[in-house]
């Protein structure tokens, strides 16, 4: 057994130990594989950073050693019926799988975990009869992230989340198709719930957001850092109590996208108690200009680092709202698929409060040459790592001016 083999074995036994991964990277570099070594080091570093960090933005749009060789996936075989997820690497090594069936995972668990440092498991569906056998698998102690992509039922949740082996689970996601209010209630009352730091629930239930309603009722909620309630039919009547509850006081990243919040929903959100909030996603939430105006006056707004308002049918007034806002800490601003036009683009370009932006997304926002020229000449946007102006009506001459200013940092 080589040193590399011995270190990889040690990682399989201790998948949470990043020091072992870095030592392994050194060993494989010495053995002649510097690209894979650099990839592992980069991914370990990125795992410790928020998405709005400059290194994370660089990696997302320019690679910088963060993109794997496809061959690394192709050469790593899995049992039939089990696949790697779309982005299967976890801190530099293959660690995230998916299966349509819980019984299949149980049958192949030993083979999987003795070959790969699996930490993330996506299950399309778990039948009631499979839940107890799955809960009894001691390989679950390796799992930190569990997803039911099509949703689940209370009859599955109760025995599975009562498993004594789910000792490392910190991230849970429930899909929409089979998740009922009773399943949501069973999750909240499970033994693992208080240990969660990341929770995502989609629900098609009428009345909007059974998880949001459950969270509001908790006297001792988990210290969630990430909460994703996108696609939950949330209304202002549900959002208001949620964002003033104890359940969100530790939340750093909140996703309320694909809820028809309207201006009233954003007014309710703006009144929230969200002292730790740094990233807010409101894609396709129909916020309206009045809602954006309320949001930029929120108590938590000055501490935001990332804000997504794409697909909201917003006009130039939404961009104007940032002119007098305390947006100095914003690093990422996503306004794609709106109608801000030239006047909105000019307002953004002239706004000194946006001088710390490193990512600005203005794709499909009805910008023409006047707005694009203002962006090219802006004294405030020199720190941009990524500027997206895809599918706007910009002439080739002005496009060349943008490329001269931003180089490969602009996408046209």
RATARA-V259214 format. One record per backbone hydrogen bond with DSSP energy under -0.5 kcal/mol. CO is the residue of the C=O (numbers start at 1). NH is the residue of the N-H. E is the energy in kcal/mol with one decimal. If there is no record, write none. Layout:
CO & NH & E
CO & NH & E
//
This chain:
2 & 6 & -2.4
3 & 7 & -2.4
4 & 8 & -2.3
5 & 9 & -2.3
6 & 10 & -1.9
7 & 11 & -2.0
8 & 12 & -2.2
9 & 13 & -1.7
10 & 14 & -1.5
14 & 17 & -1.9
16 & 18 & -1.0
17 & 21 & -1.0
18 & 22 & -2.1
19 & 23 & -2.3
20 & 24 & -2.5
21 & 25 & -2.1
22 & 26 & -1.9
23 & 27 & -2.0
24 & 28 & -2.5
25 & 29 & -1.9
26 & 30 & -2.2
27 & 31 & -1.4
28 & 33 & -2.5
29 & 32 & -1.6
33 & 37 & -1.8
34 & 38 & -2.5
35 & 39 & -2.1
36 & 40 & -2.2
37 & 41 & -2.2
38 & 42 & -2.7
39 & 43 & -2.5
40 & 44 & -2.4
41 & 45 & -2.1
42 & 46 & -2.7
43 & 47 & -1.9
45 & 48 & -1.3
46 & 49 & -1.7
50 & 53 & -1.8
53 & 57 & -2.3
54 & 58 & -2.5
55 & 59 & -2.3
56 & 60 & -2.3
57 & 61 & -2.1
58 & 62 & -2.6
59 & 63 & -1.1
62 & 64 & -1.8
63 & 66 & -1.3
66 & 68 & -0.5
68 & 70 & -0.5
69 & 72 & -2.2
69 & 73 & -0.6
70 & 73 & -1.0
70 & 74 & -2.2
71 & 75 & -2.3
73 & 76 & -1.8
75 & 77 & -0.8
79 & 82 & -2.1
81 & 100 & -0.8
83 & 98 & -2.9
85 & 88 & -0.6
86 & 88 & -0.6
88 & 95 & -3.0
88 & 96 & -0.9
90 & 93 & -1.4
93 & 90 & -3.2
95 & 119 & -2.9
95 & 120 & -2.2
96 & 85 & -1.8
97 & 122 & -2.3
98 & 83 & -2.5
99 & 124 & -2.5
101 & 105 & -1.4
102 & 106 & -2.1
103 & 107 & -2.2
104 & 108 & -1.4
105 & 109 & -0.8
106 & 109 & -0.7
108 & 112 & -2.4
109 & 113 & -2.7
110 & 114 & -1.5
112 & 115 & -1.1
112 & 116 & -2.3
116 & 118 & -2.0
119 & 144 & -2.9
119 & 145 & -2.0
120 & 97 & -2.3
121 & 123 & -0.5
121 & 147 & -2.5
122 & 99 & -2.3
123 & 149 & -1.3
123 & 150 & -0.5
124 & 150 & -1.1
125 & 102 & -0.7
125 & 127 & -0.5
127 & 130 & -1.7
127 & 131 & -1.0
128 & 131 & -0.7
128 & 132 & -0.5
130 & 134 & -2.3
131 & 135 & -2.4
132 & 136 & -1.5
134 & 137 & -1.2
136 & 138 & -0.5
137 & 140 & -1.7
138 & 141 & -1.3
139 & 142 & -2.0
140 & 143 & -1.5
144 & 170 & -2.5
144 & 171 & -2.0
145 & 121 & -2.6
146 & 173 & -2.1
147 & 123 & -3.2
147 & 149 & -0.7
148 & 151 & -1.2
148 & 175 & -3.1
150 & 178 & -2.2
152 & 180 & -0.7
153 & 156 & -0.7
153 & 157 & -2.5
154 & 158 & -2.3
155 & 159 & -0.5
156 & 160 & -1.9
157 & 161 & -2.7
158 & 162 & -0.5
160 & 163 & -1.7
163 & 166 & -1.0
165 & 167 & -1.8
170 & 197 & -2.7
170 & 198 & -2.1
171 & 146 & -2.4
172 & 200 & -2.4
173 & 148 & -2.6
174 & 202 & -2.2
176 & 204 & -0.6
178 & 180 & -0.7
180 & 184 & -2.1
181 & 185 & -2.3
182 & 186 & -1.9
183 & 187 & -2.1
184 & 188 & -2.2
185 & 189 & -1.4
187 & 190 & -1.6
190 & 193 & -0.6
192 & 195 & -1.7
192 & 196 & -0.5
193 & 196 & -1.5
194 & 223 & -0.5
197 & 225 & -2.8
197 & 226 & -2.1
198 & 172 & -2.1
199 & 228 & -2.9
200 & 174 & -2.6
205 & 208 & -1.3
209 & 213 & -1.8
210 & 214 & -2.2
211 & 215 & -2.7
212 & 216 & -1.7
213 & 217 & -1.0
214 & 217 & -0.6
214 & 218 & -0.6
215 & 218 & -1.1
222 & 224 & -2.0
225 & 252 & -2.8
225 & 253 & -2.2
226 & 199 & -2.2
227 & 229 & -0.6
227 & 255 & -2.4
228 & 201 & -2.3
229 & 232 & -0.6
231 & 203 & -1.0
232 & 209 & -1.5
235 & 238 & -1.0
235 & 239 & -2.8
236 & 240 & -2.3
237 & 241 & -0.6
238 & 242 & -1.6
239 & 243 & -2.6
240 & 244 & -0.6
241 & 244 & -0.6
242 & 245 & -1.7
243 & 273 & -3.1
245 & 248 & -1.2
246 & 249 & -1.3
248 & 251 & -1.0
252 & 278 & -2.9
252 & 279 & -2.6
253 & 227 & -2.6
254 & 256 & -0.6
254 & 281 & -2.6
255 & 229 & -2.7
256 & 259 & -0.6
257 & 231 & -2.1
259 & 261 & -2.5
261 & 265 & -1.6
262 & 266 & -1.6
263 & 267 & -2.3
264 & 268 & -2.2
265 & 269 & -2.3
266 & 270 & -2.7
267 & 271 & -0.9
268 & 271 & -0.6
269 & 272 & -2.1
270 & 299 & -0.7
272 & 274 & -0.9
274 & 277 & -1.2
278 & 305 & -3.1
278 & 306 & -2.2
279 & 254 & -2.6
280 & 282 & -0.5
280 & 308 & -2.3
281 & 256 & -2.7
282 & 285 & -1.1
283 & 258 & -3.1
285 & 261 & -0.7
285 & 262 & -1.9
287 & 291 & -0.7
288 & 292 & -1.9
289 & 293 & -2.4
290 & 294 & -1.8
291 & 295 & -2.3
292 & 296 & -2.3
294 & 297 & -1.1
295 & 298 & -1.8
296 & 326 & -0.6
298 & 301 & -0.9
300 & 303 & -1.5
301 & 304 & -1.9
305 & 331 & -3.2
305 & 332 & -2.3
306 & 280 & -2.4
307 & 309 & -0.5
307 & 334 & -2.5
308 & 282 & -2.4
309 & 312 & -0.6
310 & 284 & -3.1
312 & 288 & -0.6
314 & 339 & -3.5
315 & 318 & -1.7
315 & 319 & -0.6
316 & 319 & -0.7
316 & 320 & -2.1
317 & 321 & -1.6
319 & 322 & -1.3
320 & 323 & -1.9
322 & 325 & -1.0
325 & 327 & -2.1
327 & 330 & -1.7
331 & 358 & -3.3
331 & 359 & -2.0
332 & 307 & -2.2
333 & 335 & -0.6
333 & 361 & -2.4
334 & 309 & -3.4
336 & 311 & -2.7
337 & 313 & -0.8
340 & 344 & -1.9
341 & 345 & -2.2
342 & 346 & -2.8
343 & 347 & -2.0
344 & 348 & -2.2
345 & 349 & -2.6
346 & 350 & -1.9
348 & 351 & -1.1
349 & 380 & -0.5
350 & 352 & -0.8
351 & 354 & -1.5
352 & 355 & -1.3
354 & 357 & -1.7
358 & 385 & -2.9
358 & 386 & -1.6
359 & 333 & -2.3
360 & 362 & -0.7
360 & 388 & -2.4
361 & 335 & -2.6
362 & 365 & -0.7
363 & 337 & -3.0
365 & 341 & -2.6
367 & 393 & -1.2
368 & 372 & -2.3
369 & 373 & -2.8
370 & 374 & -1.7
371 & 375 & -1.9
372 & 376 & -2.3
373 & 377 & -2.0
374 & 378 & -0.7
375 & 378 & -0.6
381 & 384 & -1.5
386 & 360 & -2.4
387 & 389 & -0.7
387 & 411 & -2.9
388 & 362 & -2.8
389 & 392 & -0.7
390 & 364 & -2.6
392 & 394 & -1.8
395 & 399 & -2.3
396 & 400 & -2.2
397 & 401 & -1.4
398 & 402 & -2.1
399 & 403 & -2.3
400 & 404 & -2.4
401 & 405 & -1.7
402 & 406 & -3.2
403 & 407 & -2.2
406 & 409 & -2.0
407 & 410 & -1.3
409 & 387 & -3.0
410 & 412 & -0.5
411 & 389 & -3.2
412 & 391 & -0.5
//
